[in-house]
Amino acid sequence: MPTTFEVITECPCPPEALFDASLSIDAHVDSMAASRERAVGGVTQGRISLGETVTWRARHVGIWFRMTSLITALERPHRFVDEQVRGPFRSFVHEHEFTEAAGTTRMTDRITIAAPVLGRVAERLVLVPYLRRLIRTRNTHLVALVSRDADGPEGRRR
């Protein structure tokens, strides 16, 4: 039985800006500097689109991994889904939702994973806490990127 968890991030920006940044291979690579994550196959720079794949190579929890993800749904600027088609998990589905209210965008990352070994024990003790931190790190980077891009030369919104 897979495990599902959510990470919710708020950003005072339009949903389109955060949505587009979330599809950026370059922004993802920048946000994952600590794991030396790189795009090594499929779309390796720019923005990924529906039906396209990216293969990531990264070091997580001391082990080098490769994972190929496919964008299986894309409804700009509200939602997209990436799913592992090859990699270390029995299954990995990442749904990204973007909703706007009162000038703020709420980005909800909903991740459903099935561990390759030890099932729920590995998911609860290692994978979910680790992935939650990883997603928060990525989202902090995306919010800073979108906020920086929205600031004019005098530090005010364009």
Rosetta silent file (secondary structure, phi, psi, omega in degrees, C-alpha in Angstrom):
SEQUENCE: MPTTFEVITECPCPPEALFDASLSIDAHVDSMAASRERAVGGVTQGRISLGETVTWRARHVGIWFRMTSLITALERPHRFVDEQVRGPFRSFVHEHEFTEAAGTTRMTDRITIAAPVLGRVAERLVLVPYLRRLIRTRNTHLVALVSRDADGPEGRRR
SCORE:     score description
SCORE:     0.000 S_00000001
   1 L     0.000  121.122  179.825    0.000    0.000    0.000 S_00000001
   2 L   -67.926  161.658  176.901    1.589    3.328   -1.037 S_00000001
   3 E  -109.835  136.724  176.740    1.967    6.307    1.282 S_00000001
   4 E  -118.993  138.103  174.446    0.670    9.779    0.366 S_00000001
   5 E  -143.213  163.787 -179.029    1.734   13.057    1.964 S_00000001
   6 E  -126.579  150.661  169.438    1.396   16.762    1.156 S_00000001
   7 E  -128.578  125.831 -178.766    3.570   19.856    1.365 S_00000001
   8 E  -111.976  131.748 -178.219    1.775   23.209    1.117 S_00000001
   9 E  -129.677  134.097  178.004    3.634   26.377    0.139 S_00000001
  10 E  -104.886  143.822  178.651    2.242   29.923   -0.065 S_00000001
  11 E  -145.885  130.051  177.300    3.622   32.575   -2.417 S_00000001
  12 L   -79.190   64.414 -176.652    2.489   36.188   -2.984 S_00000001
  13 L  -146.383  165.243  176.366    2.682   35.711   -6.746 S_00000001
  14 L   -69.629  147.293 -179.135    0.426   34.789   -9.652 S_00000001
  15 H   -59.377  -33.263 -179.610   -0.152   31.035  -10.083 S_00000001
  16 H   -59.718  -39.994 -178.043    1.247   31.172  -13.643 S_00000001
  17 H   -66.177  -45.627 -179.348    4.650   32.303  -12.378 S_00000001
  18 H   -71.149  -37.389  177.141    4.941   29.571   -9.759 S_00000001
  19 H   -59.365  -51.358 -178.450    3.495   26.957  -12.133 S_00000001
  20 H   -63.371  -41.028  178.205    6.048   27.794  -14.842 S_00000001
  21 H   -63.024  -34.943 -179.587    8.947   27.851  -12.360 S_00000001
  22 H   -68.578  -23.819  177.856    7.862   24.412  -11.106 S_00000001
  23 L   -91.210   -1.312 -177.121    8.205   22.994  -14.628 S_00000001
  24 E   -80.995  119.320  175.699   11.693   24.476  -15.081 S_00000001
  25 H   -62.928  -41.511 -178.451   14.446   21.866  -15.212 S_00000001
  26 H   -62.316  -43.747  179.170   17.018   24.617  -14.557 S_00000001
  27 H   -64.661  -38.712  179.023   15.229   25.843  -11.408 S_00000001
  28 H   -63.527  -46.641  179.274   14.946   22.266  -10.137 S_00000001
  29 H   -59.519  -45.204  179.287   18.660   21.632  -10.673 S_00000001
  30 H   -60.392  -38.903 -177.108   19.538   24.887   -8.882 S_00000001
  31 H   -73.618  -17.840 -176.651   17.305   23.984   -5.934 S_00000001
  32 L  -108.534   29.220 -177.893   18.916   20.549   -5.559 S_00000001
  33 H   -55.795  -36.485 -177.244   22.549   21.658   -5.429 S_00000001
  34 H   -63.063  -31.415 -179.524   23.125   19.776   -2.167 S_00000001
  35 H   -96.770    2.776 -178.381   22.318   16.421   -3.805 S_00000001
  36 L    54.464   34.607 -179.430   24.184   17.324   -7.012 S_00000001
  37 L   -67.085  134.378 -179.885   21.002   16.469   -8.918 S_00000001
  38 E  -136.365  147.221  172.837   21.376   16.757  -12.682 S_00000001
  39 E   -87.482  118.906 -173.215   19.101   16.192  -15.649 S_00000001
  40 E  -118.597    0.241  179.249   20.915   13.577  -17.755 S_00000001
  41 E  -160.960  160.296 -176.874   18.264   12.439  -20.225 S_00000001
  42 E    69.171 -136.469  176.780   15.076   13.554  -21.939 S_00000001
  43 L   -76.789  118.642 -175.562   14.420   17.260  -21.355 S_00000001
  44 L  -113.182   -1.855  174.402   17.593   18.515  -19.668 S_00000001
  45 L  -159.490  165.105 -177.948   16.985   22.282  -19.636 S_00000001
  46 L    75.086 -156.730 -175.039   14.176   24.780  -19.993 S_00000001
  47 E  -100.419  131.208  177.381   10.566   23.907  -19.266 S_00000001
  48 L   -83.413  151.390 -175.688    9.254   20.343  -19.474 S_00000001
  49 L  -129.950  174.185  179.122    5.825   19.737  -21.057 S_00000001
  50 L   -53.360  132.066  177.053    3.043   17.175  -21.252 S_00000001
  51 L    82.936   -2.293  179.984    4.241   13.794  -22.512 S_00000001
  52 L   -97.446  157.151  178.859    7.925   14.606  -22.035 S_00000001
  53 E  -119.037  159.346  170.082   10.394   12.840  -19.770 S_00000001
  54 E  -138.278  138.885  173.467   13.424   13.839  -17.747 S_00000001
  55 E  -108.886  123.805 -179.616   15.994   11.500  -16.247 S_00000001
  56 E  -101.476  144.633  170.107   17.546   12.716  -13.024 S_00000001
  57 E  -125.786  126.198 -176.285   20.817   11.587  -11.501 S_00000001
  58 E  -155.965  160.778  175.274   21.362   12.514   -7.869 S_00000001
  59 E  -106.850  115.081  177.979   22.861   11.435   -4.598 S_00000001
  60 E  -127.432  140.411 -176.015   20.244   11.007   -1.888 S_00000001
  61 L    44.207   39.463  175.537   20.782    9.439    1.535 S_00000001
  62 L    80.131    4.196 -176.786   24.347    8.664    0.455 S_00000001
  63 E  -122.976  137.368  175.952   23.347    6.622   -2.611 S_00000001
  64 E   -80.265  132.668 -179.515   23.477    7.608   -6.291 S_00000001
  65 E  -128.212  156.504  166.086   20.135    7.187   -8.083 S_00000001
  66 E  -124.332  136.598  177.929   18.680    7.604  -11.556 S_00000001
  67 E  -143.076  129.420  176.897   14.996    8.280  -11.961 S_00000001
  68 E  -105.621  126.000  179.631   13.031    8.958  -15.140 S_00000001
  69 E  -115.398  145.983  178.772    9.800   10.936  -14.750 S_00000001
  70 E  -118.129  134.342  174.321    7.035   11.500  -17.291 S_00000001
  71 E   -80.816  110.470 -173.831    4.647   14.480  -17.253 S_00000001
  72 E  -100.379  -14.421  177.292    1.288   12.654  -17.400 S_00000001
  73 E  -150.159  142.755  178.697   -1.086   15.595  -16.842 S_00000001
  74 E  -155.579  113.814  178.528   -0.723   19.338  -17.410 S_00000001
  75 E  -129.255   84.038 -175.839   -3.469   21.942  -17.000 S_00000001
  76 L   -65.149  133.872    0.630   -1.725   25.326  -16.912 S_00000001
  77 L  -105.615   30.482 -170.721   -1.728   27.095  -14.456 S_00000001
  78 L  -102.297  -31.471 -171.145   -3.646   24.830  -12.072 S_00000001
  79 E  -164.973  143.435  164.359   -2.125   21.356  -12.035 S_00000001
  80 E  -149.802  159.413 -176.553    0.462   18.981  -13.406 S_00000001
  81 E  -131.836  133.428  169.621    1.561   15.464  -12.525 S_00000001
  82 E  -119.167  140.679 -177.803    4.900   13.730  -12.909 S_00000001
  83 E  -130.973  139.095  175.479    5.265    9.989  -12.475 S_00000001
  84 E   -66.651  129.605  173.001    8.297    7.762  -12.226 S_00000001
  85 E  -109.103  -16.898  175.232    8.528    5.476  -15.252 S_00000001
  86 E  -155.942  132.849  178.121   11.944    4.091  -14.288 S_00000001
  87 L   158.400 -163.360 -169.464   13.815    4.411  -11.028 S_00000001
  88 L   -78.814  -17.704 -176.706   14.315    3.432   -7.425 S_00000001
  89 L   -91.899  154.145  169.478   10.701    3.427   -6.189 S_00000001
  90 L   -65.876  -37.098  171.092    8.064    0.761   -6.715 S_00000001
  91 E  -157.402  150.208  179.526    5.938    3.803   -7.593 S_00000001
  92 E  -151.212  115.694  178.588    6.290    7.577   -7.338 S_00000001
  93 E  -127.515  127.773 -178.180    3.555   10.042   -8.337 S_00000001
  94 E  -123.127  109.779  177.737    3.917   13.782   -7.697 S_00000001
  95 E   -99.867  129.590 -179.901    0.845   15.949   -8.205 S_00000001
  96 E  -112.491  121.103  177.460    1.386   19.731   -8.198 S_00000001
  97 E  -119.879  142.994 -178.081   -1.705   21.923   -7.634 S_00000001
  98 E  -129.942  119.721  177.220   -1.849   25.724   -7.762 S_00000001
  99 E  -126.203  149.344 -177.418   -4.785   27.723   -6.380 S_00000001
 100 E  -118.644  137.804  175.429   -5.106   31.481   -6.002 S_00000001
 101 E  -153.380  125.682  175.349   -6.886   33.406   -3.262 S_00000001
 102 L    53.896   43.912  175.932   -6.517   37.067   -2.277 S_00000001
 103 L    77.268    6.984  179.632   -3.346   37.613   -4.322 S_00000001
 104 E  -119.332  140.209  174.788   -1.587   34.559   -2.912 S_00000001
 105 E  -102.204  131.418  174.194   -0.868   31.291   -4.679 S_00000001
 106 E  -103.853  119.196  176.304   -1.077   28.084   -2.708 S_00000001
 107 E  -102.675  121.470  177.718    1.073   25.329   -4.165 S_00000001
 108 E  -111.291  119.304  173.971    0.161   21.864   -2.934 S_00000001
 109 E   -98.987  118.405  177.926    2.607   19.052   -3.609 S_00000001
 110 E  -114.799  114.898 -175.274    0.909   15.680   -3.156 S_00000001
 111 E  -115.086  130.408  175.664    3.357   12.800   -3.342 S_00000001
 112 E  -119.115  121.217 -176.755    2.388    9.135   -3.391 S_00000001
 113 E  -129.150  153.433  168.920    5.259    6.680   -3.016 S_00000001
 114 E  -129.540  122.216 -177.083    5.816    2.982   -2.607 S_00000001
 115 L   -68.171  148.983  179.062    9.206    2.008   -1.221 S_00000001
 116 L   -72.276  -28.993  178.187   11.328   -0.512   -3.099 S_00000001
 117 L  -142.162  154.584  176.305   12.056   -2.445    0.128 S_00000001
 118 L    64.348    7.102  171.157   10.630   -2.596    3.655 S_00000001
 119 H    45.612 -128.422 -174.174    7.359   -0.982    2.501 S_00000001
 120 H   -61.096  -31.463  179.863    5.599    1.279    5.011 S_00000001
 121 H   -62.102  -50.454  178.979    8.454    1.089    7.518 S_00000001
 122 H   -63.990  -39.367 -179.762   10.922    2.628    5.035 S_00000001
 123 H   -62.186  -48.631 -176.011    8.297    5.115    3.846 S_00000001
 124 H   -73.494  -40.012 -174.075    7.446    6.392    7.330 S_00000001
 125 H   -85.367  -30.817 -173.855   10.895    6.342    8.890 S_00000001
 126 H  -121.490  -59.162 -168.693   13.097    7.448    5.984 S_00000001
 127 H   -65.968  -49.958 -177.473   11.431    8.349    2.697 S_00000001
 128 H   -62.833  -49.771  178.181    8.562   10.631    3.750 S_00000001
 129 H   -60.009  -41.488 -179.775   10.647   12.782    6.141 S_00000001
 130 H   -65.291  -48.828 -179.356   13.496   12.996    3.614 S_00000001
 131 H   -65.615  -35.692  177.326   11.239   13.807    0.650 S_00000001
 132 H   -60.651  -45.066  177.180    9.261   16.340    2.696 S_00000001
 133 H   -63.287  -42.320 -179.726   12.524   18.232    3.452 S_00000001
 134 H   -61.955  -45.244  179.400   13.590   17.961   -0.192 S_00000001
 135 H   -65.198  -41.649  178.267   10.266   19.367   -1.461 S_00000001
 136 H   -62.795  -40.649  177.472   10.385   22.211    1.094 S_00000001
 137 H   -61.878  -47.163  178.354   13.931   23.081   -0.021 S_00000001
 138 H   -59.253  -45.994 -176.960   12.832   23.069   -3.669 S_00000001
 139 H   -67.387  -37.319  175.782    9.758   25.172   -2.915 S_00000001
 140 H   -60.024  -42.450  178.120   11.718   27.737   -0.903 S_00000001
 141 H   -63.849  -45.202 -179.234   14.016   28.111   -3.912 S_00000001
 142 H   -62.836  -43.790  179.260   11.068   28.444   -6.342 S_00000001
 143 H   -62.315  -43.798  178.483    9.334   31.088   -4.214 S_00000001
 144 H   -63.312  -40.575  179.438   12.573   33.088   -3.962 S_00000001
 145 H   -63.535  -48.314 -179.376   13.104   32.773   -7.713 S_00000001
 146 H   -65.592  -40.746  179.569    9.575   33.896   -8.589 S_00000001
 147 H   -65.813  -42.038  178.735    9.705   36.727   -6.026 S_00000001
 148 H   -64.038  -42.666  179.998   13.084   37.930   -7.312 S_00000001
 149 H   -66.564  -26.803 -179.046   11.857   37.856  -10.920 S_00000001
 150 H   -82.946  -16.683 -178.896    8.758   39.878   -9.930 S_00000001
 151 E   -81.422  135.434  175.672   10.789   42.641   -8.258 S_00000001
 152 L   -82.247 -177.224 -177.874   11.700   45.679  -10.312 S_00000001
 153 L   -62.688  -24.949  179.412   14.966   47.563  -10.011 S_00000001
 154 L   -94.503   10.118  178.355   13.667   49.546   -7.025 S_00000001
 155 L    80.132   15.231  178.193   12.610   46.349   -5.189 S_00000001
 156 L  -113.681  160.920  178.966    8.912   46.802   -5.898 S_00000001
 157 E   -61.713  141.117  176.167    6.511   44.616   -7.869 S_00000001
 158 L   -73.759    0.000    0.000    6.435   45.214  -11.593 S_00000001
